[in-house]
Amino acid sequence: MKLILSWIINAVAVYATASFLDGIYVKSFWAALIVALILGLVNTIIKPILVFLSMPFIVLTLGLFLILINAFMLYIASQVVAGFALAGFWPAVIGSIFISVISWILSTLFNTK
């Protein structure tokens, strides 16, 4: 049950971020659900490899390089999902921050951690 709730929370975070930012486009809430699913898969499979390979940059930037890795994960999702688009690099960076913050707030409110 917590897995489904986390998936819905991430979809709401993606949809809300697209509503707030001009550079992110989500066609519908169903597309946001698919984006959340793809982000979950990408964050599970690809992100740990990128974090391991970029560990010197993460340490050097005191963790700020993780924001760029999250933006790249968002970019990958935009390439896979047809109803989801990013206008460029900065919308991906700001969008990844927004999605993380909104998802964290909602996960705290609904106690999914």
C-alpha positions as CSV (number, residue, x, y, z in Angstrom):
1,M,0.0,0.0,0.0
2,K,2.9,2.4,0.8
3,L,4.4,1.7,-2.6
4,I,1.2,2.8,-4.4
5,L,0.8,5.8,-2.1
6,S,4.5,6.8,-2.8
7,W,3.8,6.4,-6.6
8,I,0.8,8.7,-6.4
9,I,2.6,11.2,-4.3
10,N,5.4,11.4,-6.9
11,A,2.9,11.7,-9.7
12,V,1.2,14.6,-7.8
13,A,4.6,16.2,-7.3
14,V,5.4,15.9,-11.1
15,Y,1.9,17.3,-12.0
16,A,2.2,20.2,-9.5
17,T,5.7,21.1,-10.7
18,A,4.5,21.2,-14.2
19,S,1.7,23.5,-13.1
20,F,4.1,25.9,-11.3
21,L,6.9,26.0,-13.9
22,D,6.7,27.1,-17.5
23,G,9.5,24.9,-18.8
24,I,7.9,21.6,-17.8
25,Y,4.9,20.2,-19.6
26,V,2.7,17.2,-18.6
27,K,-0.2,16.3,-20.8
28,S,-2.4,14.8,-18.1
29,F,-2.4,13.2,-14.7
30,W,-2.1,9.8,-16.3
31,A,1.1,11.0,-18.0
32,A,2.3,12.2,-14.6
33,L,1.7,8.7,-13.2
34,I,3.8,7.2,-16.0
35,V,6.5,9.8,-15.4
36,A,6.5,8.9,-11.7
37,L,6.8,5.2,-12.6
38,I,9.7,5.9,-15.0
39,L,11.4,8.1,-12.5
40,G,11.1,5.4,-9.9
41,L,12.7,2.9,-12.2
42,V,15.4,5.2,-13.4
43,N,16.2,6.3,-9.9
44,T,16.5,2.6,-8.8
45,I,18.6,1.4,-11.7
46,I,20.6,4.2,-13.2
47,K,21.0,6.8,-10.4
48,P,23.1,4.6,-8.1
49,I,25.6,3.9,-10.9
50,L,25.9,7.7,-11.7
51,V,26.2,8.5,-8.0
52,F,29.0,6.0,-7.6
53,L,30.9,7.2,-10.7
54,S,30.5,10.9,-9.8
55,M,31.4,10.6,-6.1
56,P,34.4,12.9,-6.4
57,F,32.2,15.6,-7.9
58,I,29.6,15.1,-5.2
59,V,32.2,15.4,-2.4
60,L,33.8,18.4,-4.1
61,T,30.5,20.3,-4.5
62,L,29.3,19.2,-1.0
63,G,26.4,17.2,-2.6
64,L,25.1,19.9,-5.0
65,F,26.1,17.7,-7.9
66,L,23.2,15.4,-6.9
67,I,20.9,18.1,-8.2
68,L,22.4,17.7,-11.7
69,I,22.0,13.9,-11.5
70,N,18.3,14.4,-10.5
71,A,17.9,16.8,-13.4
72,F,19.4,14.1,-15.7
73,M,17.0,11.5,-14.4
74,L,14.1,13.9,-15.2
75,Y,15.6,14.4,-18.7
76,I,15.6,10.6,-19.2
77,A,12.0,10.4,-18.1
78,S,11.1,13.2,-20.6
79,Q,12.7,11.2,-23.4
80,V,10.7,8.0,-22.6
81,V,7.2,9.4,-21.8
82,A,5.4,11.0,-24.7
83,G,3.2,13.3,-22.7
84,F,6.0,14.8,-20.7
85,A,8.5,17.5,-22.0
86,L,11.2,19.7,-20.7
87,A,12.1,23.1,-22.3
88,G,15.8,22.8,-21.4
89,F,18.5,22.4,-18.8
90,W,17.3,25.0,-16.2
91,P,13.7,23.8,-16.1
92,A,15.0,20.3,-15.5
93,V,17.2,21.5,-12.6
94,I,14.5,23.6,-11.0
95,G,11.9,21.0,-11.7
96,S,14.0,18.3,-10.0
97,I,14.3,20.5,-7.0
98,F,10.5,21.2,-6.9
99,I,9.6,17.5,-7.4
100,S,11.9,16.5,-4.6
101,V,10.6,19.1,-2.2
102,I,6.9,18.5,-3.0
103,S,7.4,14.8,-2.8
104,W,9.2,15.1,0.6
105,I,6.5,17.3,2.0
106,L,3.7,15.0,0.9
107,S,5.5,11.9,2.0
108,T,6.0,13.5,5.4
109,L,2.3,14.4,5.6
110,F,1.1,11.0,4.6
111,N,3.8,9.1,6.6
112,T,5.0,7.0,3.7
113,K,8.6,6.7,4.9
